[in-house]
Amino acid sequence: MRLPKPKKIIAPRYVAGLSLFKRKMIKIKLSANESALGPSPKAIKEYNSVSKSVKRYPDTNGTSLKKVIANKFKIDKNRIILGSGSDQIFELVCNAFIKKNDEVIVPKYSFIIYRIYSKINGAKIIFAKEKNFTILVKDILSKVTRKTKVVFLANPNNPTGTYISKKELLYLRKNLRSDILLVVDDAYFEYLKEKDYSSGLKLFSRHKNVLVTRTFSKIYGLAGLRIGWGYSSKEIINTLKLIKPPFNVSRPALFAASASIKDVGWLKKEVNHIRKWNKILYKKFKEMKIATNETKTNFLLLNFDRVNISSRKVFQKLGDAGILVRAMNVYGIKNSLRITIGKSKENKKLISTLGKILNV
Ligand SMILES: Cc1ncc(COP(=O)(O)O)c(C=O)c1O
């Protein structure tokens, strides 16, 4: 029987960490940079209450949540677009702006989703160099050609955990051709308090050719509900709205997101927990001769060159002990793993298990 023939699709595949082990075996999941403390109890309460009315479609425009976001960040509600995760915003950008043979620049070690949707739309991916796992703005600029359409970057960056200063980001926009869309992914901005850092939203809310993305999946602990948003000029947002699927964000997601954004105290708790554990883990890893960057995000990139066991073996042994972390081969980072900071108990278990694996 001849089957319908799909289009030719050439794109890297996203491999979720959990698919590599039997779900039941994994007791501690430190692989997807999800929040350590989970969602605000207020968000859970709202979620439970909305569950009584799931027979209703959600508000396709998400008007009420947009108002909450606009109030909170002092921005224009008409320039917000909601997505089923910020992933969907990247997808909309690629679907709306990229055509075959356009070029998309991404930092060498950057979130794989940018590449997936760009490739699906026929783009050529151009990698810009990094230095010490940190984005090099000058290298991004040196890679620009007349075919360049979009530059994607996350600040702080995943999977490296490093960030670039506000000065560098402004320099990048200033020196990029105006018809190149700069997408700044703010997925982890809440964790950073450093003086030379500014979120994309703060820096670019007045720029017409920058799109900033935010997510409820990380610090807000709502990854399972799939909700994120983008902010840009009316022109860009209206273009994305043309192809946004109707009802793309569910009612529970809209309501839980509204409640969680109002719970400032909960957010502070999570930030304090992460900053405390970031320091402890950095020190412990150093003692174990595992190299890592000093970061402020809720994850750390670990390199195993100075210990006598490979990252692949450590990954497997941690998995056997019920701890799932992220392998870095898909990112092309050699002999490395990325770990998400979890609850105190989980972090302690990670340290003791690693100690046993490395014999230290
Ligand atoms: C840099 C970055 N951006 C975006 C996302 C995805 O967020 P969402 O769950 O909103 O699609 C992730 C998730 O890992 C991420 O690391």
Ligand as a Chemical Component Dictionary entry (heavy atoms), coordinates in Angstrom:
data_LIG
# 
_chem_comp.id                   LIG 
_chem_comp.type                 NON-POLYMER 
_chem_comp.pdbx_formal_charge   0 
_chem_comp.three_letter_code    LIG 
# 
loop_
_chem_comp_atom.comp_id 
_chem_comp_atom.atom_id 
_chem_comp_atom.alt_atom_id 
_chem_comp_atom.type_symbol 
_chem_comp_atom.charge 
_chem_comp_atom.model_Cartn_x 
_chem_comp_atom.model_Cartn_y 
_chem_comp_atom.model_Cartn_z 
_chem_comp_atom.pdbx_ordinal 
LIG C1 C1 C 0 16.774 28.657 27.311 1  
LIG C2 C2 C 0 15.428 28.024 27.341 2  
LIG N1 N1 N 0 14.414 28.617 26.715 3  
LIG C3 C3 C 0 13.186 28.076 26.702 4  
LIG C4 C4 C 0 12.941 26.871 27.323 5  
LIG C5 C5 C 0 11.606 26.195 27.153 6  
LIG O1 O1 O 0 10.642 26.768 27.852 7  
LIG P1 P1 P 0 9.118  26.353 27.677 8  
LIG O2 O2 O 0 8.875  25.266 28.632 9  
LIG O3 O3 O 0 8.466  27.653 28.039 10 
LIG O4 O4 O 0 8.819  25.966 26.287 11 
LIG C6 C6 C 0 13.954 26.205 27.970 12 
LIG C7 C7 C 0 13.706 24.889 28.577 13 
LIG O5 O5 O 0 14.546 24.088 28.837 14 
LIG C8 C8 C 0 15.232 26.800 27.989 15 
LIG O6 O6 O 0 16.252 26.193 28.601 16 
# 
loop_
_chem_comp_bond.comp_id 
_chem_comp_bond.atom_id_1 
_chem_comp_bond.atom_id_2 
_chem_comp_bond.value_order 
_chem_comp_bond.pdbx_ordinal 
LIG C1 C2 SING 1  
LIG C2 N1 SING 2  
LIG C2 C8 DOUB 3  
LIG N1 C3 DOUB 4  
LIG C3 C4 SING 5  
LIG C4 C5 SING 6  
LIG C4 C6 DOUB 7  
LIG C5 O1 SING 8  
LIG O1 P1 SING 9  
LIG P1 O2 DOUB 10 
LIG P1 O3 SING 11 
LIG P1 O4 SING 12 
LIG C6 C7 SING 13 
LIG C6 C8 SING 14 
LIG C7 O5 DOUB 15 
LIG C8 O6 SING 16 
# 
